[in-house]
Amino acid sequence: MLHSSNLLAPLLPHNNKRNNSSSSSTMNSGKRATVDLTSEADDSVKRHRSHLPATVDLSVSGEKEHEYEEEQLGSAIIEQEDSTGLRLLGLLLQCAECVAMDNLDDAGQLLPEIAELSSPFGSSAQRVGAYFADALSSRIISSYLANQAIQQALDGVDHVHVIDLDIMQGLQWPGLFHILASRSRKIKSIRITGLGQSMDLLNSTGQRLAEFASALNIPFQFQPLEGKIGNVKDLNQLGIKLGETVVVHWMHHCLYDITGSDVVTLRLLSLLRPKLITIVEQDLSHGGSFLGRFVEALHYYSALFDALGDGLAADSVERHTVEQQLFGYEIRNIVAVGGPKRTGEVKVERWGDELTRVGFRPVSLAGNPAAQASLLLGMFPWQGYTLVEESGWLKLGWKDLSLLTASAWQFSD
Amino acid sequence: MDRTNSISSKEAAFLHVTNPQNNGIHLEMQGTNCRQPQESNITGLRSPDSGENSDGKWASRLLIECATAMSEKDSTKIHHLLWMLNELASPYGDCDQKLAFYFLQSLFCKATDSGQRCYKTLISVAEKSHSFDSVRKLILKFQEVSPWTTFGHVASNGAMLEALEGENKLHIIDISNTLCTQWPTLLEALATRNDETPHLKLTVVVTTSIVESVMKEITPRMEKFARLMGVPFEFRVMNGLNFLGELTKDSLGVQDDEAIAVNCIGALKRVDVEERRAFIQMIQSLRPKVVTVVEEEADFSSSRNDFVKCFEECLRFYTIYFDMLEESFAPTSNERLMLERECSRSIVSVLACDDEVDHGGDSERRERGSQWSVKLREAFVPVRYSDDVVDDVNALLRRYRTGWSLVLPAGADDVGLYLTWKEEPVVWASVWKP
């Protein structure tokens, strides 16, 4: 388990009286001291009918007993809220840990319990929990789909050569090994060419990856390459072999320069003709790792939800709307892919230019892809949904949120 | 292990480069807080404003498209659609978003072959978190804002009282999960009859352990209430059954001098499809004076080998249900949220679990009234509701918001009463005798 238990303390909800109001209001609805026997019938005949109100509470004891019960339950509720809050946060972190390690099955198993403990209409801990649970659920599904995309790209491929432009500890690769090892048609070999600044780090990474691969019985080879891809003069340095399917993994760092020269890199890519290029945007302002980002966000939004809780009633529809429409989405962003400050659109535009400049041509999404897209579009009502075609891309939007960008690129000859 | 660099390729945007022969669609994952692009050089396409498309029901179209793709095993399309649904779904949004969320869950379970495990987890989580207080609050609140359950209670109680008129020793066998919310009004009616108050034995049959633990609290309350009403009363909870199909005449302890009524509220659908006829025959063997049957009006049974058809019917039913919930409860209601969550169990069970494999729970394969009637006619004869009972039900419905109405079946062969929400039949109630 994480050393994160000390992180949980500041996340506990303070015993804001208002936080209890949602629980106590549901208590009140059940509080009936007598059986309601009002009859709608004007009938003077004594025969009683069975249309009497069905909401009869069986607590037929007197008022006093009820008040005492409620008091007891009141203080029990406060205690219970603290322990529920604690349990909820513990489960959230456990789930996030599973996601970070690509253990999607276990992560998914934790979600129902997290959901039961949380609610967008409860205490601030419950509300934060609700949105983070939803974000994690979304993340699990998209991780699964991403794995599927990789599997599809590498379908029928026997020899994979991954070129990781900045491999560091190479922690993303065991996940891929696992996927490839569990296919029905087992992968015949995996080679990784890892680039980085330190030969020592590269060697230890290679060692670790070799251990993973051997545990899964996959023939594996690692080639360290010190330096930056932009400085690679000769493609032969990458050691591409005939019959291999090449995957290039390209991580963008906002703080330092990976490639040395993006333009040269792109030119190389066009020569390499990899089957798949995976591009990652890392927003270091959120701590770098998924888990770090998650915990930080949990802190931030807990404080935010607490603050909102102070100002508005527990059942405030306005607060619910703000939390769901705005923060819910922000939280999803953080948990799902990057941080809220991702300007993905700008990046795509930029990369589109770059790709074009080195010989990629955008493929117009006419024909099959567009037909598919318009099939999907045809399902959307006029209000709220837009499909915008811009410079060869299709962008699907909902209200003024951009959801998806689809683009197709091929090498021009 | 240092996790500072654990960005997996799953967090990446993919550029899938294809060879010049075929064009591929690439999806670049994006955050949803981007600003609107500039409008220049853009051909905007908006979805056609046809009547069909402008009713705002994007969720059902995407969901059905995905279910179809699944049955056709078109994996590219499946993944595109799951991706879109995942982006758009939310359990806390509007009806479309909620339906997208809960049905996406079952589609995802089906795609990953994890329906069974998911269902078991959902059951165990519910067992852990439900308490007498929470369940009671939930049921009472639901009954307060919607006649979905009280409709069946009122109709059944009315029919039972009429059928058992003049009897002194009553034995009602209650096969339901209504936690005895049906019985106080019946007890009161028995207590205020002109003639001598009969002796009532009530046997409640439960299968799920959620209900078992709650029933422990209910027993003393029911006994106390009956004492207050002055009704000679014997109360027994029968648990320890794994399946309703295991219920036997002997275990129920019926006696020859009792006038027996069997009350099945949402019970028949819980019996495994293959065992339904036998279950009805078992009820017949009890020699009841009257059998009251209430079921939700949906067919998840006849299409169980046709995934898309079953999916469509499931979606149709829960769309009505969620719409009803949204209009009946306050927007920030925890009770509504709990009821919505309960749906995920049935939806996963029906769409993502294999009937052959035991997932340790009851069946959720509902059938329509007309279908149940065919089976029930093999053992019983239908009884028409009296005008008094119909009046009672109408009076009940008048106490709720508009949208609800009572429909008597059309054809001569049709049986029972239907509760409708916005003209759609949602609950079926019927009465039978030997």
Interface residues (C-beta under 8 A of the other chain):
Chain A: S22 T26 M27 S29 G30 V35 L37 E40 A41 K46 R47 H48 R49 S50 H51 L52 P53 A54 T55 V56 D57 L58 S59 V60 A100 D102 D105 G108 Q109 P112 E113 A115 E116 L117 S119 P120 F121 G122 A130 Y131 D134 S138 I141 S142 S143 Y144 L145 A146 N147 Q148 A149 I150 Q152 A153 M168 Q169 L171 Q172 G175 L176 H249 M251 R273 P274 K275 L276 I277 T278 I279 V280 E281 Q282 G288 S289 F290 L291 G292 A314 D315 S316 V317 H320 Q324 G328 Y329 E330 R332 N333 A336 V337 G338 G339 P340 R342 T343 G344 E345 V348 V363 L365 G367 N368 P369 Q372 A373 S374 L375 L376 L377 G378 M379 F380 P381 W382 Q383 Y385 T386 L387 V388 E389 E390 S391 K395 L396 G397 W398 D400 L401 S402 L403 L404 T405 A406 S407 A408 W409 Q410 F411 D413
Chain B: M1 D2 R3 T4 N5 S6 I7 S8 S9 K10 E11 A12 A13 F14 L15 H16 V17 T18 N19 P20 N23 G24 I25 H26 L27 E28 M29 Q30 G31 T32 N33 C34 R35 Q36 P37 N41 I42 T43 G44 L45 R46 S47 P48 D49 N53 S54 D55 G56 K57 W58 R61 L62 E65 S75 T76 K77 H79 H80 L81 L82 W83 M84 N86 E87 L88 A89 S90 P91 Y92 G93 L104 F108 A111 T112 S114 R117 C118 T121 L122 V125 A126 K128 S129 D133 R136 K137 L140 K141 Q143 E144 T149 T150 H153 V154 N157 G158 L161 C180 T181 Q182 P184 T185 L186 E188 A189 T192 R193 N194 I218 R221 M222 K224 F225 L228 A330 P331 T332 S333 N334 E335 L337 R341 D388 V389 D391 D392 V393 A395 L396 R398 R399
